[in-house]
Amino acid sequence: MQLSTLHSPLAMRFVMTWVDQTLQLSTPLFYLPYVQMKSLHILALTALGFASGLSLSCQKEVTSSQKLVAVTTPVLELFTHEILQDSGKVTRVFDTQGHCLHDHQVSTNEVRTLCSANLVIASGAGFESFLAKTMQQCPSIPAVSVGDSCADVNTSDGLRDPHLWLGKSGVLCELAHLQTALIAAFPHDSVLYTQRSALLTLRLSQFWDSLQAANADLHGMPVVSFHGAFGYLARDLGLHVVASFGEAQEDMNPSAQQIANLVRSIRENHVRCLLLGTAESPALAESVARETHVKILRLQNMMEGFHSLHVDAYTQTIRDDVQMLRDSLLVDEAKHAQ
């Protein structure tokens, strides 16, 4: 069984114009680059969901107490909960103790959870490469990868980076597909889900616009990343990633020459901080830090879960990480200038 993918045109990613009227905005929301604000009849929305390749089978309408959506990551758990709220239940299947899902070994209990859901939502773009095979054990359960058709998770050299969806463009793209998947699975609540998705999309768009404007002075600052999860921060803040080291299997035991090359790049580019996830082993980063006298910043890769299932938990996590970057990059630069 292959995971269904939302191969939809840009026109499918929209938020209804009732948001402008409800919130009495002074300006329309047409500035969103991939969310087209059009007032469409809700039946057209539902039709788009089915036409987009979800391949969801016809089901009896389930009640709120029966409705269970299984998701693969903490961020998907948070966003799905924001849309469902009291109309259903969302559960995160995999607890990876803060590590990414690339090499996750699925347990029997996790399979049981997947097979008990009405719908399974995955991030996609290669993040849960094991899931398609796992879902063969419960072929009647629809599973949707909301990021597979998002060009926003492509790097500048055309490669797929599933971590990029945590940033501005990736979040809004996958959120649009998440909305469509939920409406196709539970059409009875389509109006409610459209409204909630619209508000969430607006809030996230405004958050990222504000964050980028307030941190324009970070653009071009050199960093070295010891985990690929921070690519979204680098792209959305314009950081200069001198090297991304230590995540690939071949980097786990680098040669002396590889470390020497990395140290040289750090010195030549005047790198002031090394980015490392809170759940990752610090051994390699600490070795490089001792050699270069560059500080290590332990950032959150958003795989550890949030203190609450509210969008503020996502935005505050990013604010905290950005503040750490500012304290390191700009304060150190000011000291260096003196």
VMD Tcl script that draws the C-alpha trace (Angstrom):
set ca {
  {0.00 0.00 0.00}
  {1.34 3.39 -0.94}
  {0.55 6.49 1.04}
  {-1.92 8.75 -0.73}
  {-0.47 12.07 -1.82}
  {-2.12 15.40 -2.46}
  {-1.03 16.11 -6.02}
  {-3.16 19.24 -6.22}
  {-2.83 22.48 -8.20}
  {-2.14 25.71 -6.39}
  {-5.80 26.62 -6.66}
  {-6.64 23.92 -4.14}
  {-4.60 25.69 -1.48}
  {-6.95 28.44 -0.48}
  {-8.59 30.03 2.51}
  {-12.14 31.35 2.12}
  {-12.60 35.10 2.02}
  {-14.93 34.99 5.00}
  {-11.77 35.47 7.11}
  {-11.47 39.06 5.86}
  {-15.05 39.77 6.80}
  {-15.04 37.90 10.11}
  {-11.81 39.46 11.36}
  {-12.54 42.84 9.68}
  {-9.06 43.00 8.26}
  {-7.97 46.27 6.76}
  {-6.22 44.54 3.90}
  {-7.09 41.31 2.08}
  {-4.98 38.21 2.56}
  {-3.90 37.91 -1.05}
  {-0.29 38.43 -0.01}
  {0.01 34.75 0.86}
  {2.00 33.34 -2.07}
  {0.35 29.94 -2.18}
  {-3.00 30.45 -0.51}
  {-5.59 31.87 -2.89}
  {-8.47 33.55 -1.09}
  {-11.58 32.56 -2.99}
  {-15.13 32.12 -1.76}
  {-15.97 28.62 -2.94}
  {-18.97 26.58 -2.08}
  {-18.08 23.92 0.44}
  {-19.17 21.15 -1.90}
  {-16.50 22.31 -4.32}
  {-13.94 22.08 -1.54}
  {-14.95 18.53 -0.74}
  {-14.81 17.61 -4.41}
  {-11.29 19.02 -4.64}
  {-10.29 16.83 -1.72}
  {-11.43 13.68 -3.47}
  {-10.12 14.75 -6.87}
  {-6.65 15.48 -5.46}
  {-5.69 11.85 -5.21}
  {-6.54 11.09 -1.61}
  {-8.24 7.86 -2.63}
  {-10.12 7.78 0.64}
  {-12.76 5.10 0.67}
  {-16.37 5.96 1.38}
  {-17.06 5.60 5.07}
  {-19.96 6.03 7.42}
  {-19.88 9.34 9.21}
  {-18.25 8.84 12.59}
  {-19.16 10.71 15.73}
  {-16.75 13.00 17.57}
  {-16.11 10.33 20.18}
  {-15.24 7.81 17.47}
  {-13.16 10.08 15.25}
  {-9.45 9.32 15.66}
  {-6.67 10.82 13.55}
  {-3.20 9.33 13.99}
  {-0.23 11.57 13.14}
  {3.50 11.01 12.98}
  {5.10 14.18 14.40}
  {4.48 16.66 17.24}
  {3.89 19.56 14.83}
  {1.27 17.59 12.91}
  {-0.31 16.65 16.22}
  {-0.54 20.31 17.21}
  {-1.96 21.54 13.88}
  {-4.43 18.66 13.57}
  {-5.67 19.31 17.09}
  {-6.12 23.01 16.26}
  {-8.42 22.03 13.38}
  {-10.27 19.13 15.03}
  {-10.57 20.59 18.55}
  {-13.61 18.96 20.19}
  {-14.84 17.33 16.96}
  {-12.41 14.42 17.25}
  {-9.24 13.09 18.80}
  {-5.68 13.23 17.51}
  {-2.90 10.93 18.69}
  {0.81 11.01 17.90}
  {1.90 7.47 17.10}
  {5.68 7.63 17.38}
  {7.63 8.74 20.44}
  {11.23 9.06 19.30}
  {12.56 10.85 22.40}
  {13.35 13.91 20.33}
  {15.08 12.12 17.47}
  {13.96 12.24 13.84}
  {11.92 9.42 12.33}
  {14.30 8.49 9.52}
  {15.48 5.23 11.07}
  {12.61 4.57 13.45}
  {11.77 0.95 14.25}
  {8.00 0.55 14.50}
  {6.68 -1.29 17.55}
  {3.67 -3.58 17.79}
  {1.81 -1.00 19.88}
  {2.46 1.67 17.26}
  {1.04 -0.57 14.53}
  {-2.01 -1.18 16.70}
  {-2.52 2.57 17.06}
  {-2.21 3.14 13.31}
  {-4.72 0.41 12.55}
  {-7.26 1.76 15.05}
  {-7.38 5.24 13.49}
  {-9.91 6.60 11.00}
  {-7.16 8.50 9.20}
  {-3.34 8.57 9.31}
  {-1.50 11.80 8.54}
  {2.23 11.81 7.75}
  {4.58 14.67 7.01}
  {5.99 12.93 3.94}
  {8.81 14.01 1.62}
  {10.85 11.05 2.87}
  {10.55 11.80 6.59}
  {8.69 8.56 7.41}
  {10.17 6.30 4.76}
  {9.09 3.20 6.69}
  {5.41 4.10 6.89}
  {4.15 2.82 3.54}
  {5.34 -0.68 4.36}
  {3.95 -0.45 7.89}
  {0.51 0.57 6.63}
  {0.29 -2.68 4.65}
  {-0.70 -4.24 7.96}
  {-3.90 -2.16 8.01}
  {-4.76 -1.60 4.33}
  {-8.28 -0.34 5.00}
  {-7.01 2.74 6.88}
  {-6.45 5.78 4.62}
  {-3.00 7.34 5.02}
  {-2.05 10.73 3.59}
  {1.40 12.29 3.23}
  {0.69 16.01 3.29}
  {4.16 17.13 2.20}
  {4.92 14.96 -0.81}
  {3.62 17.47 -3.34}
  {5.01 20.58 -1.61}
  {7.81 22.14 -3.61}
  {8.52 24.14 -0.46}
  {10.52 21.22 0.97}
  {12.99 21.32 -1.91}
  {16.46 22.70 -1.23}
  {18.15 25.19 -3.56}
  {19.86 22.31 -5.36}
  {16.58 20.47 -5.90}
  {16.94 17.85 -3.16}
  {14.09 16.95 -0.82}
  {14.54 18.02 2.80}
  {11.54 17.01 4.95}
  {12.71 19.32 7.76}
  {12.01 22.40 5.63}
  {8.27 22.06 6.15}
  {8.72 23.37 9.72}
  {9.37 26.84 8.29}
  {7.08 29.43 6.75}
  {6.37 28.17 3.25}
  {6.46 24.50 4.18}
  {4.06 24.90 7.10}
  {1.48 26.77 5.04}
  {1.72 24.31 2.17}
  {1.29 21.25 4.37}
  {-1.44 22.94 6.39}
  {-3.46 23.43 3.21}
  {-3.10 19.73 2.40}
  {-3.92 18.76 5.99}
  {-7.15 20.73 5.74}
  {-8.09 18.98 2.52}
  {-7.31 15.54 3.96}
  {-9.47 16.11 7.04}
  {-12.38 17.44 4.99}
  {-12.21 14.51 2.59}
  {-12.21 12.05 5.48}
  {-14.88 13.84 7.54}
  {-17.00 15.90 5.11}
  {-19.72 16.44 7.71}
  {-17.41 18.95 9.47}
  {-16.05 20.55 6.29}
  {-17.29 24.07 7.05}
  {-15.87 23.98 10.57}
  {-12.50 22.67 9.39}
  {-12.28 25.26 6.62}
  {-12.89 28.08 9.09}
  {-10.38 26.80 11.63}
  {-7.76 26.16 8.96}
  {-8.24 29.69 7.65}
  {-7.62 31.22 11.06}
  {-4.59 29.01 11.68}
  {-3.13 29.83 8.27}
  {-3.58 33.54 8.89}
  {-1.97 33.38 12.30}
  {1.05 31.41 11.08}
  {1.53 33.70 8.09}
  {1.52 36.77 10.29}
  {3.86 35.14 12.79}
  {6.47 34.33 10.16}
  {6.18 37.73 8.47}
  {6.75 39.44 11.79}
  {9.63 37.13 12.76}
  {11.45 37.67 9.48}
  {11.03 41.44 9.63}
  {12.29 41.61 13.22}
  {15.35 39.49 12.49}
  {16.49 40.85 9.15}
  {19.84 41.67 10.79}
  {20.61 37.93 11.01}
  {20.72 37.63 7.23}
  {24.05 36.25 6.04}
  {25.31 35.30 9.52}
  {27.56 32.20 9.26}
  {26.68 29.03 11.19}
  {27.52 25.34 11.10}
  {24.70 22.85 11.65}
  {25.19 19.41 13.16}
  {21.65 18.40 12.29}
  {19.57 18.98 9.15}
  {16.48 19.88 11.19}
  {17.51 23.53 11.28}
  {17.46 24.09 7.54}
  {14.12 25.87 7.83}
  {15.58 28.46 10.23}
  {18.56 29.02 7.97}
  {16.35 29.50 4.91}
  {13.70 31.70 6.52}
  {16.20 33.90 8.39}
  {18.75 34.01 5.58}
  {21.56 32.42 7.62}
  {24.69 31.33 5.80}
  {25.18 27.62 6.51}
  {28.90 27.09 6.06}
  {28.55 23.35 6.59}
  {25.88 20.86 7.62}
  {27.75 18.07 9.31}
  {27.14 15.01 11.39}
  {23.61 13.91 10.38}
  {24.40 11.56 7.51}
  {25.55 8.06 8.44}
  {28.95 8.61 6.86}
  {29.46 11.65 9.11}
  {28.96 9.79 12.38}
  {32.61 8.70 12.47}
  {34.41 11.40 10.47}
  {38.03 11.06 9.54}
  {40.71 13.36 10.89}
  {40.86 15.02 7.47}
  {37.12 15.71 7.47}
  {37.32 17.33 10.88}
  {40.35 19.37 9.80}
  {38.45 20.61 6.74}
  {35.47 21.56 8.89}
  {37.66 23.43 11.38}
  {39.31 25.32 8.54}
  {35.92 26.32 7.07}
  {34.74 27.54 10.47}
  {37.79 29.75 10.88}
  {37.79 31.08 7.33}
  {34.11 32.03 7.50}
  {34.27 33.44 11.06}
  {31.54 31.09 12.28}
  {30.32 32.04 15.75}
  {28.03 29.15 16.67}
  {27.45 25.47 16.05}
  {23.81 24.35 15.87}
  {22.93 21.08 17.57}
  {19.60 19.47 18.48}
  {18.72 19.04 22.14}
  {18.39 15.27 21.71}
  {21.53 14.73 19.64}
  {24.88 13.46 20.88}
  {27.18 16.44 21.46}
  {30.44 14.49 21.10}
  {31.37 15.61 17.58}
  {30.21 19.20 18.08}
  {32.09 19.46 21.37}
  {35.27 18.21 19.72}
  {35.00 20.86 17.01}
  {34.06 23.54 19.55}
  {37.20 22.83 21.60}
  {39.33 23.16 18.49}
  {37.72 26.37 17.22}
  {36.55 28.06 20.47}
  {33.07 28.43 18.93}
  {30.03 27.99 21.18}
  {27.39 25.29 20.74}
  {23.71 26.25 20.59}
  {21.29 23.47 21.54}
  {18.16 24.19 19.50}
  {14.85 22.31 19.50}
  {14.08 20.17 16.45}
  {10.38 19.98 17.45}
  {10.39 16.19 17.71}
  {10.23 16.17 21.50}
  {6.62 17.29 21.69}
  {5.09 20.49 23.06}
  {3.85 21.55 26.47}
  {0.39 22.15 24.96}
  {-1.49 21.44 21.74}
  {-1.91 25.11 20.87}
  {-0.26 26.97 18.03}
  {1.51 29.20 20.58}
  {3.66 26.22 21.54}
  {5.01 26.03 17.97}
  {5.60 29.77 17.63}
  {7.20 30.08 21.07}
  {9.63 27.26 20.31}
  {10.80 29.11 17.23}
  {11.01 32.43 19.09}
  {13.17 30.81 21.78}
  {15.56 29.35 19.20}
  {15.79 32.63 17.29}
  {16.54 34.52 20.51}
  {19.40 32.12 21.20}
  {20.72 32.80 17.72}
  {20.48 36.54 18.25}
  {22.25 36.37 21.59}
  {25.06 34.36 20.07}
  {25.49 35.94 16.66}
  {24.78 39.59 17.29}
  {26.09 39.98 20.84}
  {29.30 38.20 19.91}
  {29.61 40.36 16.80}
  {29.26 43.52 18.92}
  {31.95 42.29 21.33}
  {34.20 41.42 18.41}
  {33.75 44.91 16.93}
  {34.91 46.46 20.21}
}
mol new
graphics top color blue
foreach p $ca { graphics top sphere $p radius 0.5 }
foreach p [lrange $ca 0 end-1] q [lrange $ca 1 end] { graphics top cylinder $p $q radius 0.2 }
display resetview
